[in-house]
Amino acid sequence: MSKDETLQLKNGDKTQAMNLKDIAPAVLQAQSGQAAGSVAVVISADRNVKYETVVKVMDTLQRAGVERVGLSVQLAP
């Protein structure tokens, strides 16, 4: 998630721009064929993105049935 709050889905070496309503179906499709819960989604957001926006993406994914959603965190030096 970039600082202007646009979403990008990275799957392997491919990155695709997404909007909030399309992210869950795209993630579920990317996970199809994998054992349930075996593939985690990691959300990485620019530090200027509002926490509320990140939570909204997490909630959207979880409501769609994505089982493992986490956050990528970079600690300050």
N, CA, C and O of each residue as an XYZ file, in Angstrom:
308
protein
N       0.855     -1.155      0.000
C       0.000      0.000      0.000
C       0.912      1.232      0.000
O       1.724      1.421      0.906
N       0.764      2.050     -1.019
C       1.626      3.225     -1.132
C       1.053      4.400     -0.345
O      -0.070      4.332      0.154
N       1.823      5.463     -0.239
C       1.390      6.587      0.586
C       0.125      7.265      0.082
O      -0.556      7.945      0.850
N      -0.204      7.092     -1.203
C      -1.469      7.643     -1.700
C      -2.606      6.624     -1.550
O      -3.695      6.797     -2.099
N      -2.318      5.545     -0.779
C      -3.284      4.511     -0.404
C      -3.738      3.635     -1.562
O      -4.784      2.991     -1.473
N      -2.969      3.599     -2.649
C      -3.286      2.655     -3.711
C      -2.770      1.283     -3.301
O      -1.748      1.164     -2.625
N      -3.486      0.260     -3.717
C      -3.143     -1.103     -3.364
C      -2.448     -1.791     -4.525
O      -2.759     -1.540     -5.689
N      -1.519     -2.647     -4.200
C      -0.851     -3.460     -5.207
C      -0.788     -4.884     -4.680
O      -0.455     -5.113     -3.517
N      -1.110     -5.832     -5.537
C      -1.028     -7.241     -5.191
C       0.224     -7.804     -5.837
O       0.365     -7.792     -7.060
N       1.124     -8.293     -5.010
C       2.353     -8.897     -5.520
C       2.239    -10.399     -5.319
O       2.062    -10.883     -4.201
N       2.342    -11.120     -6.417
C       2.252    -12.579     -6.390
C       3.418    -13.108     -7.203
O       3.416    -13.037     -8.432
N       4.409    -13.637     -6.512
C       5.625    -14.067     -7.198
C       6.351    -12.860     -7.745
O       6.673    -11.933     -7.002
N       6.610    -12.865     -9.049
C       7.313    -11.733     -9.659
C       6.362    -10.750    -10.335
O       6.807     -9.806    -10.987
N       5.050    -10.967    -10.184
C       4.068    -10.072    -10.795
C       3.470     -9.133     -9.749
O       3.156     -9.551     -8.634
N       3.318     -7.873    -10.115
C       2.667     -6.883     -9.263
C       1.539     -6.251    -10.064
O       1.718     -5.854    -11.215
N       0.371     -6.167     -9.431
C      -0.813     -5.677    -10.121
C      -1.521     -4.642     -9.246
O      -1.742     -4.886     -8.060
N      -1.879     -3.488     -9.820
C      -2.633     -2.465     -9.096
C      -4.051     -2.972     -8.856
O      -4.640     -3.627     -9.716
N      -4.590     -2.664     -7.684
C      -5.923     -3.134     -7.284
C      -6.664     -2.023     -6.568
O      -6.060     -1.079     -6.058
N      -7.979     -2.151     -6.537
C      -8.747     -1.293     -5.642
C      -9.303     -2.187     -4.542
O      -9.222     -3.411     -4.642
N      -9.859     -1.598     -3.506
C     -10.284     -2.348     -2.333
C     -11.310     -3.416     -2.661
O     -11.251     -4.513     -2.106
N     -12.244     -3.124     -3.544
C     -13.298     -4.111     -3.829
C     -12.779     -5.306     -4.619
O     -13.400     -6.369     -4.596
N     -11.663     -5.158     -5.312
C     -11.118     -6.250     -6.116
C     -10.017     -7.048     -5.419
O      -9.626     -8.113     -5.897
N      -9.518     -6.543     -4.299
C      -8.354     -7.189     -3.677
C      -8.684     -8.575     -3.131
O      -7.907     -9.508     -3.334
N      -9.814     -8.736     -2.447
C     -10.138    -10.039     -1.853
C     -10.335    -11.127     -2.905
O      -9.750    -12.202     -2.773
N     -11.143    -10.887     -3.956
C     -11.272    -11.935     -4.981
C      -9.937    -12.274     -5.648
O      -9.687    -13.433     -5.981
N      -9.091    -11.283     -5.841
C      -7.793    -11.530     -6.473
C      -6.896    -12.365     -5.566
O      -6.189    -13.254     -6.041
N      -6.921    -12.086     -4.275
C      -6.125    -12.868     -3.323
C      -6.640    -14.301     -3.269
O      -5.853    -15.247     -3.300
N      -7.955    -14.463     -3.189
C      -8.526    -15.812     -3.145
C      -8.178    -16.597     -4.404
O      -7.897    -17.793     -4.330
N      -8.194    -15.945     -5.545
C      -7.824    -16.618     -6.785
C      -6.348    -17.003     -6.761
O      -5.981    -18.097     -7.191
N      -5.511    -16.114     -6.265
C      -4.074    -16.401     -6.199
C      -3.796    -17.570     -5.253
O      -2.839    -18.318     -5.453
N      -4.630    -17.727     -4.226
C      -4.445    -18.805     -3.263
C      -5.104    -20.116     -3.700
O      -4.877    -21.159     -3.086
N      -5.917    -20.066     -4.757
C      -6.621    -21.276     -5.182
C      -5.613    -22.364     -5.551
O      -4.550    -22.095     -6.110
N      -5.979    -23.583     -5.223
C      -5.095    -24.704     -5.490
C      -4.112    -24.969     -4.362
O      -3.411    -25.981     -4.376
N      -4.053    -24.080     -3.395
C      -3.184    -24.261     -2.228
C      -4.030    -24.808     -1.077
O      -5.242    -24.594     -1.043
N      -3.410    -25.496     -0.155
C      -4.125    -25.985      1.022
C      -4.644    -24.789      1.820
O      -3.951    -23.782      1.966
N      -5.867    -24.909      2.334
C      -6.482    -23.813      3.094
C      -5.567    -23.379      4.237
O      -5.100    -24.201      5.025
N      -5.323    -22.076      4.309
C      -4.506    -21.513      5.371
C      -3.009    -21.684      5.193
O      -2.238    -21.296      6.071
N      -2.584    -22.255      4.079
C      -1.155    -22.501      3.901
C      -0.400    -21.302      3.324
O       0.827    -21.242      3.403
N      -1.126    -20.359      2.750
C      -0.490    -19.193      2.149
C      -0.941    -17.943      2.897
O      -2.132    -17.641      2.963
N       0.014    -17.233      3.449
C      -0.305    -16.018      4.206
C      -0.276    -14.795      3.301
O       0.484    -14.739      2.334
N      -1.106    -13.826      3.626
C      -1.088    -12.526      2.969
C      -0.365    -11.573      3.918
O      -0.713    -11.479      5.095
N       0.626    -10.878      3.409
C       1.372     -9.926      4.217
C       1.116     -8.534      3.656
O       1.367     -8.267      2.481
N       0.616     -7.658      4.508
C       0.333     -6.281      4.102
C       1.524     -5.419      4.483
O       1.962     -5.402      5.633
N       2.031     -4.713      3.503
C       3.116     -3.770      3.713
C       2.604     -2.405      3.276
O       2.168     -2.229      2.139
N       2.660     -1.443      4.186
C       2.111     -0.116      3.896
C       3.152      0.962      4.160
O       3.987      0.837      5.056
N       3.088      2.012      3.370
C       3.913      3.188      3.606
C       3.602      3.732      4.993
O       2.460      3.652      5.446
N       4.589      4.277      5.660
C       4.401      4.784      7.022
C       3.379      5.919      7.106
O       2.867      6.197      8.190
N       3.074      6.577      5.992
C       2.119      7.686      6.006
C       0.675      7.249      5.772
O      -0.234      8.079      5.820
N       0.451      5.962      5.522
C      -0.907      5.457      5.336
C      -1.586      5.392      6.694
O      -0.991      4.943      7.673
N      -2.834      5.843      6.750
C      -3.574      5.838      8.004
C      -3.795      4.400      8.484
O      -4.075      3.504      7.687
N      -3.667      4.197      9.781
C      -3.892      2.886     10.386
C      -5.284      2.366     10.027
O      -5.456      1.178      9.754
N      -6.258      3.246     10.028
C      -7.641      2.883      9.690
C      -7.729      2.251      8.299
O      -8.497      1.310      8.096
N      -6.972      2.747      7.366
C      -6.986      2.218      6.005
C      -6.399      0.814      5.959
O      -6.922     -0.056      5.262
N      -5.326      0.590      6.690
C      -4.707     -0.732      6.744
C      -5.676     -1.736      7.368
O      -5.817     -2.855      6.876
N      -6.337     -1.339      8.443
C      -7.303     -2.213      9.116
C      -8.468     -2.537      8.179
O      -8.976     -3.658      8.185
N      -8.886     -1.570      7.386
C      -9.982     -1.802      6.436
C      -9.599     -2.876      5.414
O     -10.425     -3.721      5.068
N      -8.366     -2.850      4.932
C      -7.902     -3.866      3.988
C      -7.859     -5.231      4.675
O      -8.309     -6.227      4.108
N      -7.316     -5.277      5.898
C      -7.260     -6.535      6.644
C      -8.664     -7.099      6.858
O      -8.897     -8.292      6.667
N      -9.582     -6.246      7.250
C     -10.961     -6.667      7.498
C     -11.617     -7.189      6.220
O     -12.313     -8.203      6.251
N     -11.401     -6.512      5.116
C     -11.959     -6.932      3.829
C     -11.470     -8.336      3.465
O     -12.252     -9.180      3.027
N     -10.184     -8.574      3.650
C      -9.622     -9.887      3.323
C     -10.173    -10.974      4.246
O     -10.541    -12.056      3.789
N     -10.227    -10.681      5.543
C     -10.709    -11.681      6.488
C     -12.187    -11.993      6.270
O     -12.585    -13.154      6.368
N     -12.998    -10.998      5.981
C     -14.418    -11.234      5.719
C     -14.635    -12.069      4.456
O     -15.635    -12.776      4.337
N     -13.697    -11.983      3.520
C     -13.804    -12.748      2.277
C     -13.344    -14.192      2.459
O     -13.503    -15.014      1.555
N     -12.776    -14.503      3.623
C     -12.358    -15.873      3.886
C     -10.866    -16.117      3.790
O     -10.421    -17.264      3.852
N     -10.086    -15.059      3.639
C      -8.632    -15.215      3.636
C      -8.233    -15.479      5.087
O      -8.480    -14.653      5.965
N      -7.613    -16.641      5.333
C      -7.379    -17.087      6.704
C      -6.177    -16.457      7.389
O      -6.231    -16.180      8.587
N      -5.114    -16.230      6.670
C      -3.887    -15.731      7.297
C      -3.520    -14.373      6.717
O      -3.061    -14.273      5.579
N      -3.730    -13.327      7.515
C      -3.416    -11.957      7.103
C      -2.517    -11.359      8.172
O      -2.851    -11.390      9.357
N      -1.388    -10.820      7.764
C      -0.461    -10.220      8.705
C       0.084     -8.917      8.189
O      -0.227     -8.500      7.073
N       0.906     -8.265      9.004
C       1.512     -6.980      8.656
C       3.015     -7.116      8.596
O       3.618     -7.817      9.408
N       3.611     -6.454      7.646
C       5.058     -6.342      7.566
C       5.444     -5.093      8.350
O       4.904     -4.012      8.114
N       6.370     -5.247      9.271
C       6.743     -4.128     10.130
C       8.249     -3.902     10.028
O       9.044     -4.839     10.098
N       8.614     -2.641      9.864
C      10.033     -2.287      9.885
C      10.284     -1.480     11.145
O       9.656     -0.443     11.359
N      11.182     -1.943     11.965
C      11.507     -1.256     13.202
C      12.404     -0.053     12.917
O      13.262     -0.086     12.035
N      12.181      0.999     13.685
C      13.024      2.190     13.536
C      14.431      1.871     14.027
O      14.594      1.131     14.998
N      15.450      2.423     13.364
C      16.836      2.138     13.779
C      17.164      2.749     15.124
O      18.284      2.602     15.612
